[in-house]
Amino acid sequence: MKNLLTIIALTGLTAATAQAKDIMSALEDCGQFKTLVAAVKAAGLSKTLEGKGSYTVFAPNDHAFARLPKGTVENLLKPENKQQLVDILTYHVAAADVHKADLMDMDMLQTVEGKNVTVRVVGKDVFLNSAKITAADNKASNGIVHIIDAVLMPPSPP
């Protein structure tokens, strides 16, 4: 029950939405992921998050995107930067159901983009690189959404 109340309070999702909707629909309906939804659509990844599968999405809310340097989001949404946008967005996805309880300190979690995020556990808090999971284990029909407070940026190649 506590998890359900957390979902409702922090994400605006209802129990029916969380169970019946796919990840994309749940993000669209929530209202605090407008930037993420726009980016997913611009990258051509909507069908993936609507489709079958088992995904874990680490979803930065609109406040997380607002903390990026001015002009970053607008630049990424330009058609000529589509591949960079795809790389960033797929760096927020794991190709399996990953619950918060599955994340162990110093784990390296592989993303769909191909690079790893580092998991840090500090007390009851879980971080992916430096992004804190603020609401965990939000279930959708095709996976799990963890809300994070920062946008993850894939590391640059050496």
DSSP file (Angstrom, degrees, kcal/mol; ACC not computed):
  #  RESIDUE AA STRUCTURE BP1 BP2  ACC     N-H-->O    O-->H-N    N-H-->O    O-->H-N    TCO  KAPPA ALPHA  PHI   PSI    X-CA   Y-CA   Z-CA
    1    1 A M     >        0   0    0      0, 0.0     4,-2.4     0, 0.0     5,-0.2   0.000 360.0 360.0 360.0 -40.6    0.0    0.0    0.0
    2    2 A K  H  >  +     0   0    0      1,-0.2     4,-2.3     2,-0.2     5,-0.2   0.913 360.0  51.0 -59.9 -42.2    2.8    2.4    0.8
    3    3 A N  H  > S+     0   0    0      1,-0.2     4,-2.4     2,-0.2    -1,-0.2   0.909 109.6  50.4 -61.4 -42.2    4.3    1.8   -2.7
    4    4 A L  H  > S+     0   0    0      2,-0.2     4,-2.3     1,-0.2    -2,-0.2   0.907 110.5  49.0 -63.2 -42.5    1.0    2.6   -4.3
    5    5 A L  H  X S+     0   0    0     -4,-2.4     4,-2.7     1,-0.2    -1,-0.2   0.876 110.1  51.9 -64.9 -37.3    0.6    5.8   -2.3
    6    6 A T  H  X S+     0   0    0     -4,-2.3     4,-2.9    -5,-0.2     5,-0.4   0.923 109.1  50.4 -63.6 -43.8    4.1    6.8   -3.3
    7    7 A I  H  X>S+     0   0    0     -4,-2.4     4,-2.3     1,-0.2     6,-0.9   0.942 113.8  44.3 -58.8 -48.7    3.3    6.2   -6.9
    8    8 A I  H  X5S+     0   0    0     -4,-2.3     4,-1.1     4,-0.2    -2,-0.2   0.924 117.8  44.3 -63.8 -44.8    0.1    8.3   -6.7
    9    9 A A  H  <5S+     0   0    0     -4,-2.7    -2,-0.2    -5,-0.2    -1,-0.2   0.906 123.5  32.3 -68.9 -42.5    1.8   11.1   -4.8
   10   10 A L  H  <5S+     0   0    0     -4,-2.9    -2,-0.2    -5,-0.2    -3,-0.2   0.756 132.9  22.6 -91.2 -25.2    5.0   11.4   -6.8
   11   11 A T  H  <5S-     0   0    0     -4,-2.3    21,-0.3    -5,-0.4    -3,-0.2   0.612  88.5-125.7-118.7 -15.5    3.9   10.5  -10.3
   12   12 A G     << +     0   0    0     -4,-1.1     2,-0.2    -5,-0.8    -4,-0.2   0.517  63.1 140.1  79.7   2.2    0.2   11.1  -10.5
   13   13 A L        -     0   0    0     -6,-0.9    -1,-0.3     4,-0.1     2,-0.2  -0.540  42.8-144.6 -78.2 145.1   -0.2    7.5  -11.7
   14   14 A T     >  -     0   0    0     -2,-0.2     4,-2.9    -3,-0.1     5,-0.2  -0.654  28.0-106.6-100.8 166.3   -3.2    5.6  -10.5
   15   15 A A  H  > S+     0   0    0     -2,-0.2     4,-1.8     1,-0.2     5,-0.2   0.899 122.5  49.6 -58.8 -40.6   -3.2    1.9   -9.7
   16   16 A A  H  > S+     0   0    0      2,-0.2     4,-2.6     1,-0.2     5,-0.3   0.913 112.2  47.3 -66.0 -42.1   -5.3    1.3  -12.9
   17   17 A T  H  > S+     0   0    0      1,-0.2     4,-2.2     2,-0.2    -2,-0.2   0.933 111.0  51.4 -63.4 -46.3   -3.0    3.4  -15.0
   18   18 A A  H  < S+     0   0    0     -4,-2.9    -1,-0.2     1,-0.2    -2,-0.2   0.864 119.0  35.4 -63.4 -36.2    0.1    1.7  -13.7
   19   19 A Q  H  < S+     0   0    0     -4,-1.8    -1,-0.2    -5,-0.2    -2,-0.2   0.853 124.3  37.9 -86.3 -35.7   -1.1   -1.8  -14.3
   20   20 A A  H  < S+     0   0    0     -4,-2.6     2,-0.2    -5,-0.2    -3,-0.2   0.756 102.3  74.7 -92.3 -25.6   -3.1   -1.4  -17.5
   21   21 A K  S  < S-     0   0    0     -4,-2.2   120,-2.9    -5,-0.3   121,-0.3  -0.576  75.3-121.4 -95.6 150.7   -1.0    1.1  -19.5
   22   22 A D     >  -     0   0    0    118,-0.2     4,-2.5    -2,-0.2     5,-0.2  -0.319  40.9 -95.9 -76.0 171.0    2.3    0.6  -21.3
   23   23 A I  H  > S+     0   0    0     26,-0.6     4,-2.4     1,-0.2     5,-0.2   0.908 123.0  49.3 -58.3 -46.6    5.3    2.7  -20.3
   24   24 A M  H  > S+     0   0    0     25,-1.6     4,-2.5     1,-0.2    -1,-0.2   0.930 112.6  46.8 -61.8 -46.6    4.8    5.4  -23.0
   25   25 A S  H  > S+     0   0    0     24,-0.2     4,-2.5     1,-0.2    -1,-0.2   0.892 111.5  51.7 -63.3 -40.2    1.1    5.9  -22.2
   26   26 A A  H  X S+     0   0    0     -4,-2.5     4,-1.4     2,-0.2    -1,-0.2   0.912 111.3  47.2 -63.7 -42.1    1.7    6.1  -18.5
   27   27 A L  H  X S+     0   0    0     -4,-2.4     4,-0.9    -5,-0.2     6,-0.4   0.911 113.3  48.7 -65.0 -41.9    4.4    8.7  -19.0
   28   28 A E  H  < S+     0   0    0     -4,-2.5     3,-0.3     1,-0.2    -2,-0.2   0.911 113.0  47.0 -63.4 -42.6    2.1   10.7  -21.3
   29   29 A D  H  < S+     0   0    0     -4,-2.5    -1,-0.2     1,-0.2    -2,-0.2   0.739  99.9  69.2 -72.9 -23.3   -0.8   10.6  -18.9
   30   30 A C  H  < S-     0   0    0     -4,-1.4    -1,-0.2    -5,-0.2    -2,-0.2   0.896  85.2-146.7 -68.4 -42.4    1.2   11.6  -15.9
   31   31 A G  S  < S+     0   0    0     -4,-0.9     3,-0.3    -3,-0.3    -1,-0.1   0.254  79.2  81.5  96.1 -13.9    1.9   15.2  -16.8
   32   32 A Q  S    S+     0   0    0    -21,-0.3    30,-2.4    -5,-0.2    31,-0.3   0.219  83.2  61.9-109.1  16.4    5.3   15.6  -15.3
   33   33 A F     >  +     0   0    0     -6,-0.4     4,-2.8    28,-0.2     5,-0.2  -0.093  58.6 127.7-127.1  33.5    7.2   13.9  -18.2
   34   34 A K  H  > S+     0   0    0     -3,-0.3     4,-2.3     1,-0.2     5,-0.2   0.893  77.4  46.6 -60.4 -42.0    6.4   16.3  -21.0
   35   35 A T  H  > S+     0   0    0      2,-0.2     4,-2.4     1,-0.2    -1,-0.2   0.922 113.7  47.9 -67.9 -43.7   10.0   16.8  -22.0
   36   36 A L  H  > S+     0   0    0     24,-0.2     4,-2.8     2,-0.2    -2,-0.2   0.922 112.4  49.2 -62.2 -44.6   10.8   13.1  -21.9
   37   37 A V  H  X S+     0   0    0     -4,-2.8     4,-2.3     1,-0.2    -2,-0.2   0.924 111.6  49.0 -61.6 -44.8    7.7   12.2  -23.9
   38   38 A A  H  X S+     0   0    0     -4,-2.3     4,-2.5    -5,-0.2    -1,-0.2   0.899 112.8  48.3 -61.5 -40.4    8.6   14.9  -26.5
   39   39 A A  H  X S+     0   0    0     -4,-2.4     4,-2.0     2,-0.2    -2,-0.2   0.914 109.9  50.9 -67.3 -43.0   12.2   13.6  -26.7
   40   40 A V  H  <>S+     0   0    0     -4,-2.8     5,-2.5     1,-0.2     6,-0.5   0.912 113.2  46.4 -60.9 -42.3   11.1    9.9  -27.1
   41   41 A K  H ><5S+     0   0    0     -4,-2.3     3,-1.1     1,-0.2    -2,-0.2   0.925 111.4  50.8 -65.9 -44.5    8.7   10.9  -29.9
   42   42 A A  H 3<5S+     0   0    0     -4,-2.5    -1,-0.2     1,-0.3    -2,-0.2   0.824 110.6  50.3 -62.9 -31.0   11.5   13.0  -31.6
   43   43 A A  T 3<5S-     0   0    0     -4,-2.0    -1,-0.3    -5,-0.2    -2,-0.2   0.554 113.1-119.9 -83.5  -8.0   13.8   10.1  -31.4
   44   44 A G  T < 5S+     0   0    0     -3,-1.1    -3,-0.2    -4,-0.5     4,-0.2   0.788  78.9 121.1  75.7  27.5   11.3    7.7  -32.9
   45   45 A L     >< +     0   0    0     -5,-2.5     4,-1.6    -6,-0.2     3,-0.3   0.348  35.1 100.5-105.2   5.1   11.2    5.5  -29.9
   46   46 A S  H  > S+     0   0    0     -6,-0.5     4,-1.1     1,-0.2     5,-0.2   0.920  79.9  53.7 -57.6 -47.4    7.5    5.7  -29.0
   47   47 A K  H  > S+     0   0    0      1,-0.2     4,-1.5     2,-0.2     3,-0.3   0.857 105.2  55.4 -59.6 -35.8    6.6    2.4  -30.5
   48   48 A T  H  4 S+     0   0    0     -3,-0.3     3,-0.3     1,-0.2    -1,-0.2   0.938 109.8  44.6 -62.1 -46.7    9.2    0.6  -28.5
   49   49 A L  H  < S+     0   0    0     -4,-1.6   -25,-1.6     1,-0.2   -26,-0.6   0.596 116.4  48.1 -77.0  -9.3    7.9    1.9  -25.2
   50   50 A E  H  < S+     0   0    0     -4,-1.1    -1,-0.2    -3,-0.3    -2,-0.2   0.641 103.7  81.2 -95.1 -19.6    4.3    1.1  -26.3
   51   51 A G  S  < S-     0   0    0     -4,-1.5   -28,-0.2    -3,-0.3   -27,-0.1  -0.058  90.4 -74.1 -85.8-179.2    5.2   -2.4  -27.5
   52   52 A K  S    S+     0   0    0      2,-0.1     2,-0.3   -30,-0.1    -1,-0.2  -0.277  78.2  86.4 -68.6 158.8    5.7   -5.8  -25.9
   53   53 A G  S    S-     0   0    0     88,-0.2     2,-0.4     2,-0.0    43,-0.1  -0.823  75.4 -90.1 140.5-179.0    8.7   -6.4  -24.0
   54   54 A S        +     0   0    0     -2,-0.3     2,-0.3    41,-0.1    89,-0.2  -0.911  51.9 164.4-132.9 105.1   10.1   -6.1  -20.6
   55   55 A Y  E     -a  143   0A   0     87,-2.0    89,-2.6    -2,-0.4     2,-0.5  -0.863  30.8-150.1-121.5 152.5   11.9   -2.7  -20.0
   56   56 A T  E     -aB 144  94A   0     38,-2.5    38,-2.7    -2,-0.3     2,-0.5  -0.994  20.0-164.4-118.4 122.9   13.1   -0.7  -17.1
   57   57 A V  E     -aB 145  93A   0     87,-2.7    89,-2.9    -2,-0.5     2,-0.9  -0.925  15.3-153.5-110.7 127.6   13.0    3.0  -17.8
   58   58 A F  E     -a  146   0A   0     34,-3.3    94,-0.2    -2,-0.5    89,-0.2  -0.862  28.3-160.3 -96.4 100.1   14.9    5.4  -15.6
   59   59 A A  E     -a  147   0A   0     87,-2.6    89,-2.0    -2,-0.9     2,-0.4  -0.746  12.3-153.1 -99.0 109.9   12.6    8.4  -16.3
   60   60 A P  E     -a  148   0A   0      0, 0.0   -24,-0.2     0, 0.0    89,-0.2  -0.632  22.0-136.3 -74.2 133.0   13.9   12.0  -15.6
   61   61 A N    >>  -     0   0    0     87,-1.2     4,-1.7    -2,-0.4     3,-0.6  -0.220  32.1 -89.4 -80.9 179.0   10.9   14.3  -14.9
   62   62 A D  H 3> S+     0   0    0    -30,-2.4     4,-2.1     1,-0.2     5,-0.1   0.832 126.9  58.1 -60.6 -33.2   10.5   17.7  -16.3
   63   63 A H  H 3> S+     0   0    0    -31,-0.3     4,-0.9     2,-0.2    -1,-0.2   0.878 104.0  52.6 -64.3 -36.8   12.4   19.3  -13.4
   64   64 A A  H X4 S+     0   0    0     -3,-0.6     3,-0.7    84,-0.2    87,-0.4   0.923 110.7  46.4 -64.5 -44.0   15.5   17.1  -14.2
   65   65 A F  H >< S+     0   0    0     -4,-1.7     3,-1.5     1,-0.2    -1,-0.2   0.864 106.2  59.9 -65.8 -34.6   15.5   18.3  -17.8
   66   66 A A  H 3< S+     0   0    0     -4,-2.1    -1,-0.2     1,-0.3    -2,-0.2   0.739  97.0  61.5 -66.0 -21.8   15.1   21.9  -16.7
   67   67 A R  T << S+     0   0    0     -4,-0.9    -1,-0.3    -3,-0.7    -2,-0.2   0.547  82.2 101.3 -83.6  -6.9   18.4   21.6  -14.7
   68   68 A L  S <  S-     0   0    0     -3,-1.5     3,-0.1    -4,-0.3     5,-0.1  -0.385  93.8 -77.8 -69.5 156.4   20.3   20.9  -17.9
   69   69 A P    >   -     0   0    0      0, 0.0     3,-2.2     0, 0.0     4,-0.4  -0.228  64.9 -82.9 -55.0 145.0   22.3   23.8  -19.4
   70   70 A K  T 3  S+     0   0    0      1,-0.3    -4,-0.0     2,-0.1    -3,-0.0  -0.208 115.4  16.9 -52.9 131.9   20.1   26.3  -21.2
   71   71 A G  T 3> S+     0   0    0     -3,-0.1     4,-2.3     4,-0.0    -1,-0.3   0.270  90.9 111.7  90.4 -10.6   19.5   25.2  -24.8
   72   72 A T  H <> S+     0   0    0     -3,-2.2     4,-2.4     2,-0.2     5,-0.2   0.949  79.8  43.1 -62.2 -50.4   20.5   21.6  -24.3
   73   73 A V  H  > S+     0   0    0     -4,-0.4     4,-1.9     1,-0.2    -1,-0.2   0.934 114.4  50.3 -63.4 -46.5   17.0   20.1  -24.8
   74   74 A E  H  4 S+     0   0    0      1,-0.2     4,-0.4     2,-0.2    -1,-0.2   0.895 111.6  49.1 -58.9 -40.8   16.2   22.3  -27.7
   75   75 A N  H >< S+     0   0    0     -4,-2.3     3,-1.2     1,-0.2    -1,-0.2   0.908 110.0  50.5 -65.4 -42.7   19.4   21.4  -29.4
   76   76 A L  H 3< S+     0   0    0     -4,-2.4     9,-0.3     1,-0.2    -1,-0.2   0.806 104.0  59.5 -66.1 -29.3   18.9   17.6  -28.8
   77   77 A L  T 3< S+     0   0    0     -4,-1.9    -1,-0.2    -5,-0.2    -2,-0.2   0.551  80.0 108.5 -79.1  -6.6   15.4   17.8  -30.3
   78   78 A K  S X  S-     0   0    0     -3,-1.2     3,-2.2    -4,-0.4     4,-0.0  -0.486  79.2-123.3 -69.8 139.8   16.7   19.1  -33.7
   79   79 A P  G >  S+     0   0    0      0, 0.0     3,-1.5     0, 0.0     4,-0.2   0.834 110.0  60.2 -53.6 -35.6   16.5   16.5  -36.4
   80   80 A E  G 3  S+     0   0    0      1,-0.3     3,-0.2     2,-0.1     4,-0.1   0.655 105.0  50.1 -70.1 -12.5   20.2   16.6  -37.1
   81   81 A N  G <> S+     0   0    0     -3,-2.2     4,-2.2    -6,-0.2    -1,-0.3   0.132  74.2 116.2-108.2  19.0   20.9   15.6  -33.5
   82   82 A K  H <> S+     0   0    0     -3,-1.5     4,-2.8     1,-0.2     5,-0.2   0.886  73.0  52.1 -57.7 -43.8   18.6   12.6  -33.5
   83   83 A Q  H  > S+     0   0    0      1,-0.2     4,-2.4     2,-0.2    -1,-0.2   0.900 109.7  49.2 -64.0 -39.7   21.3    9.9  -33.0
   84   84 A Q  H  > S+     0   0    0      2,-0.2     4,-2.2     1,-0.2    -1,-0.2   0.907 111.9  49.6 -63.6 -40.8   22.7   11.8  -30.0
   85   85 A L  H  X S+     0   0    0     -4,-2.2     4,-2.8    -9,-0.3     5,-0.2   0.919 110.0  50.5 -63.3 -44.5   19.1   12.0  -28.6
   86   86 A V  H  X S+     0   0    0     -4,-2.8     4,-2.8     1,-0.2     5,-0.2   0.921 109.8  51.2 -58.6 -45.0   18.6    8.2  -29.2
   87   87 A D  H  X S+     0   0    0     -4,-2.4     4,-1.0     1,-0.2    -2,-0.2   0.914 112.3  45.7 -60.0 -44.0   21.9    7.5  -27.4
   88   88 A I  H  < S+     0   0    0     -4,-2.2     3,-0.3     2,-0.2     4,-0.2   0.934 115.2  46.4 -65.9 -45.9   20.9    9.6  -24.4
   89   89 A L  H >< S+     0   0    0     -4,-2.8     3,-1.7     1,-0.2    -2,-0.2   0.907 111.2  50.1 -66.4 -41.7   17.4    8.1  -24.2
   90   90 A T  H >< S+     0   0    0     -4,-2.8    23,-1.4     1,-0.3     3,-1.2   0.700  99.1  67.6 -72.3 -15.8   18.5    4.5  -24.6
   91   91 A Y  T 3< S+     0   0    0     -4,-1.0    -1,-0.3    -3,-0.3    -2,-0.2   0.583  96.4  57.5 -72.0 -10.8   21.0    5.1  -21.8
   92   92 A H  T <  S+     0   0    0     -3,-1.7   -34,-3.3    -4,-0.2     2,-0.4   0.235  98.3  77.7 -99.5  10.3   18.0    5.5  -19.6
   93   93 A V  E <   -B   57   0A   0     -3,-1.2    19,-2.9   -36,-0.2     2,-0.4  -0.971  54.8-165.3-130.8 135.8   16.6    2.0  -20.4
   94   94 A A  E     -B   56   0A   0    -38,-2.7   -38,-2.5    -2,-0.4     2,-0.9  -0.922  27.9-128.2-111.3 145.2   17.5   -1.6  -19.3
   95   95 A A  S    S+     0   0    0     -2,-0.4     2,-0.3    15,-0.3   -40,-0.2  -0.234  84.6  46.5 -90.6  47.2   16.2   -4.5  -21.4
   96   96 A A  S    S-     0   0    0     -2,-0.9     2,-0.6    48,-0.1    -2,-0.2  -0.960  98.8 -79.0-168.4 164.6   14.7   -6.4  -18.4
   97   97 A D        -     0   0    0     -2,-0.3     2,-0.5    46,-0.1   -41,-0.1  -0.682  48.4-178.4 -74.6 118.4   12.5   -5.8  -15.3
   98   98 A V        -     0   0    0     -2,-0.6    39,-0.2    -4,-0.1     2,-0.2  -0.944   7.6-162.2-122.9 109.0   14.9   -4.3  -12.7
   99   99 A H    >>  -     0   0    0     -2,-0.5     3,-1.6     1,-0.1     4,-0.6  -0.503  32.8-111.2 -85.0 158.3   13.3   -3.6   -9.4
  100  100 A K  G >4 S+     0   0    0      1,-0.3     3,-1.5     2,-0.2    -1,-0.1   0.889 119.2  58.6 -55.3 -40.5   14.9   -1.2   -6.8
  101  101 A A  G 34 S+     0   0    0      1,-0.3    -1,-0.3     3,-0.0    -3,-0.0   0.717  98.8  60.5 -64.2 -20.0   15.6   -4.2   -4.6
  102  102 A D  G <4 S+     0   0    0     -3,-1.6     2,-0.6     2,-0.0    -1,-0.3   0.653  84.0  94.6 -79.1 -16.0   17.6   -5.8   -7.4
  103  103 A L    <<  -     0   0    0     -3,-1.5     2,-0.3    -4,-0.6     3,-0.0  -0.681  58.2-171.4 -87.2 118.6   20.1   -2.8   -7.5
  104  104 A M    >   -     0   0    0     -2,-0.6     3,-2.2     1,-0.1    15,-0.2  -0.805  34.6 -85.6-110.9 149.4   23.2   -3.4   -5.4
  105  105 A D  T 3  S+     0   0    0     -2,-0.3    15,-0.2     1,-0.3     3,-0.1  -0.254 112.3   8.6 -55.7 132.6   25.9   -1.0   -4.5
  106  106 A M  T 3  S+     0   0    0     13,-2.7    -1,-0.3     1,-0.2    14,-0.1   0.518  90.3 148.2  71.4  10.2   28.6   -0.8   -7.1
  107  107 A D    <   -     0   0    0     -3,-2.2    12,-2.8    12,-0.2     2,-0.6  -0.381  44.7-137.6 -64.0 152.2   26.7   -2.8   -9.7
  108  108 A M  E     -D  118   0B   0     10,-0.2     2,-0.6    -3,-0.1    10,-0.2  -0.969  19.1-160.8-112.1 112.7   27.3   -2.0  -13.3
  109  109 A L  E     -D  117   0B   0      8,-2.6     8,-2.3    -2,-0.6     2,-0.3  -0.845  12.1-135.8-100.2 120.1   23.9   -2.0  -15.0
  110  110 A Q  E     -D  116   0B   0     -2,-0.6   -15,-0.3     6,-0.2     6,-0.2  -0.569  19.6-151.6 -78.2 135.6   24.0   -2.3  -18.8
  111  111 A T    >   -     0   0    0      4,-2.2     3,-1.2    -2,-0.3   -17,-0.2  -0.546  29.4-107.9 -99.1 166.7   21.7   -0.1  -20.7
  112  112 A V  T 3  S+     0   0    0    -19,-2.9   -21,-0.2   -22,-0.8   -18,-0.1   0.809 119.2  65.3 -62.0 -30.1   20.1   -0.6  -24.1
  113  113 A E  T 3  S-     0   0    0    -23,-1.4    -1,-0.3   -20,-0.4   -22,-0.2   0.755 117.6-114.3 -64.6 -24.8   22.5    2.1  -25.4
  114  114 A G  S <  S+     0   0    0     -3,-1.2     2,-0.2     1,-0.5    -2,-0.1   0.136  82.5  99.2 112.4 -19.6   25.3   -0.4  -24.6
  115  115 A K        -     0   0    0     -5,-0.1    -4,-2.2     1,-0.0    -1,-0.5  -0.607  69.4-114.8 -97.6 162.2   27.1    1.5  -21.9
  116  116 A N  E     -D  110   0B   0     -6,-0.2     2,-0.4    -2,-0.2    -6,-0.2  -0.631  12.2-147.3 -95.5 151.4   26.8    0.8  -18.1
  117  117 A V  E     -D  109   0B   0     -8,-2.3    -8,-2.6    -2,-0.2     2,-0.5  -0.900  24.4-124.0-106.5 147.8   25.4    3.0  -15.4
  118  118 A T  E     -D  108   0B   0     -2,-0.4    11,-3.3   -10,-0.2     2,-0.4  -0.807  19.6-144.4 -94.4 128.8   27.0    2.7  -11.9
  119  119 A V  E     -E  128   0C   0    -12,-2.8   -13,-2.7    -2,-0.5     2,-0.4  -0.780  17.3-175.5 -93.1 133.0   24.6    1.8   -9.1
  120  120 A R  E     -E  127   0C   0      7,-2.4     7,-3.1    -2,-0.4     2,-0.5  -0.996   8.5-161.6-126.6 134.4   25.3    3.4   -5.7
  121  121 A V  E     +E  126   0C   0     -2,-0.4     2,-0.5     5,-0.2     5,-0.2  -0.977  10.4 177.0-117.5 121.9   23.3    2.6   -2.6
  122  122 A V  E >   -E  125   0C   0      3,-2.6     3,-2.1    -2,-0.5     2,-0.4  -0.918  66.5 -54.2-126.3 102.1   23.5    5.0    0.3
  123  123 A G  T 3  S-     0   0    0     -2,-0.5     0, 0.0     1,-0.3     0, 0.0  -0.540 121.8 -21.2  64.8-123.0   21.2    4.0    3.1
  124  124 A K  T 3  S+     0   0    0     -2,-0.4     2,-0.3    -3,-0.1    -1,-0.3   0.472 119.8  99.2 -93.9  -3.7   17.8    3.6    1.5
  125  125 A D  E <   -E  122   0C   0     -3,-2.1    -3,-2.6     7,-0.0     2,-0.4  -0.641  56.1-159.6 -88.6 141.3   18.7    5.8   -1.4
  126  126 A V  E     -E  121   0C   0      7,-0.4     7,-2.9    -2,-0.3     2,-0.4  -0.976   8.0-169.3-121.1 133.2   19.7    4.4   -4.8
  127  127 A F  E     -EF 120 132C   0     -7,-3.1    -7,-2.4    -2,-0.4     2,-0.5  -0.925  17.3-153.7-121.1 144.6   21.6    6.4   -7.3
  128  128 A L  E >  S-EF 119 131C   0      3,-2.9     3,-2.7    -2,-0.4     2,-0.5  -0.980  82.1 -43.2-114.3 113.9   22.4    5.7  -11.0
  129  129 A N  T 3  S-     0   0    0    -11,-3.3    -2,-0.1    -2,-0.5    -9,-0.1  -0.546 127.0 -30.5  53.5-114.5   25.6    7.5  -11.7
  130  130 A S  T 3  S+     0   0    0     -2,-0.5     2,-0.5    -3,-0.1    -1,-0.3   0.367 116.0 106.4-109.6   5.8   24.6   10.7   -9.9
  131  131 A A  E <   -F  128   0C   0     -3,-2.7    -3,-2.9    19,-0.1     2,-0.4  -0.727  62.1-141.3 -89.1 129.1   20.9   10.6  -10.4
  132  132 A K  E     -F  127   0C   0     -2,-0.5    17,-1.6    -5,-0.2     2,-0.7  -0.710  13.7-124.8 -90.1 135.7   18.8    9.6   -7.4
  133  133 A I  E     +C  148   0A   0     -7,-2.9    -7,-0.4    -2,-0.4    15,-0.3  -0.717  31.4 177.2 -76.3 116.9   15.8    7.3   -7.8
  134  134 A T  E    S+     0   0A   0     13,-2.8     2,-0.3    -2,-0.7    14,-0.2   0.695  71.6  19.4 -97.7 -22.3   13.0    9.4   -6.3
  135  135 A A  E    S-C  147   0A   0     12,-1.2    12,-3.0  -125,-0.0    -1,-0.3  -0.907  80.8-164.6-149.0 118.6   10.1    7.0   -6.9
  136  136 A A  E     +     0   0A   0     -2,-0.3    10,-0.2    10,-0.2   -37,-0.1  -0.633  53.8  18.8-109.2 159.7   10.8    3.3   -7.7
  137  137 A D  E     +     0   0A   0     -2,-0.2     2,-0.8   -39,-0.2    -1,-0.2   0.807  60.6 169.7  59.7  39.6    9.0    0.3   -9.1
  138  138 A N  E     -C  145   0A   0      7,-2.2     7,-2.8    -3,-0.3     2,-0.3  -0.756  28.3-141.9 -80.9 113.6    6.2    2.0  -10.9
  139  139 A K  E     +C  144   0A   0     -2,-0.8     2,-0.3     5,-0.2     5,-0.2  -0.557  25.2 175.3 -88.2 140.8    4.7   -0.9  -12.9
  140  140 A A  E >   -C  143   0A   0      3,-2.9     3,-1.2    -2,-0.3  -118,-0.2  -0.808  48.6 -96.3-128.1 172.6    3.4   -0.7  -16.4
  141  141 A S  T 3  S+     0   0    0   -120,-2.9  -119,-0.2    -2,-0.3   -88,-0.2   0.741 123.4  33.3 -65.8 -21.4    2.1   -3.5  -18.7
  142  142 A N  T 3  S-     0   0    0   -121,-0.3   -87,-2.0   -93,-0.1     2,-0.3   0.092 127.9 -44.8-123.7  23.0    5.5   -3.8  -20.4
  143  143 A G  E <   -aC  55 140A   0     -3,-1.2    -3,-2.9   -89,-0.2     2,-0.3  -0.997  67.8 -56.8 155.0-156.0    8.0   -3.0  -17.6
  144  144 A I  E     -aC  56 139A   0    -89,-2.6   -87,-2.7    -2,-0.3     2,-0.5  -0.945  29.3-152.9-129.8 144.3    8.9   -0.8  -14.8
  145  145 A V  E     -aC  57 138A   0     -7,-2.8    -7,-2.2    -2,-0.3     2,-0.5  -0.985   6.1-170.5-120.5 128.1    9.6    2.9  -14.4
  146  146 A H  E     -a   58   0A   0    -89,-2.9   -87,-2.6    -2,-0.5     2,-0.4  -0.977  21.4-136.8-111.1 127.0   11.9    4.4  -11.8
  147  147 A I  E     -aC  59 135A   0    -12,-3.0   -13,-2.8    -2,-0.5   -12,-1.2  -0.710  23.8-167.9 -86.1 132.0   11.7    8.2  -11.6
  148  148 A I  E     -aC  60 133A   0    -89,-2.0   -87,-1.2    -2,-0.4   -84,-0.2  -0.848  25.7-135.4-121.6 158.0   15.1    9.9  -11.3
  149  149 A D  S    S+     0   0    0    -17,-1.6     2,-0.3    -2,-0.3   -16,-0.1   0.295  83.7  40.6 -97.2   9.8   16.0   13.5  -10.5
  150  150 A A  S    S-     0   0    0    -18,-0.2     2,-0.5   -85,-0.0   -85,-0.1  -0.987  82.6-106.8-151.3 156.7   18.7   14.0  -13.2
  151  151 A V        -     0   0    0    -87,-0.4     2,-0.4    -2,-0.3   -92,-0.1  -0.747  35.9-132.4 -85.5 128.5   19.2   13.3  -16.9
  152  152 A L        -     0   0    0     -2,-0.5   -61,-0.1   -94,-0.2   -60,-0.1  -0.667  17.5-159.0 -81.9 132.8   21.8   10.5  -17.4
  153  153 A M        -     0   0    0     -2,-0.4     3,-0.1   -62,-0.1   -65,-0.1  -0.956  20.1-121.6-113.3 125.4   24.4   11.3  -20.0
  154  154 A P        -     0   0    0      0, 0.0   -37,-0.1     0, 0.0   -66,-0.1  -0.335  37.1-102.0 -62.5 143.9   26.3    8.4  -21.6
  155  155 A P        -     0   0    0      0, 0.0   -40,-0.0     0, 0.0   -39,-0.0  -0.350  36.8-111.4 -65.7 147.2   30.1    8.6  -21.0
  156  156 A S        -     0   0    0      1,-0.1    -3,-0.0    -3,-0.1     0, 0.0  -0.473  38.5 -98.0 -74.1 148.7   32.1    9.8  -24.0
  157  157 A P              0   0    0      0, 0.0    -1,-0.1     0, 0.0     0, 0.0  -0.339 360.0 360.0 -64.3 151.8   34.4    7.3  -25.7
  158  158 A P              0   0    0      0, 0.0    -2,-0.0     0, 0.0     0, 0.0   0.523 360.0 360.0 -66.4 360.0   38.0    7.5  -24.5
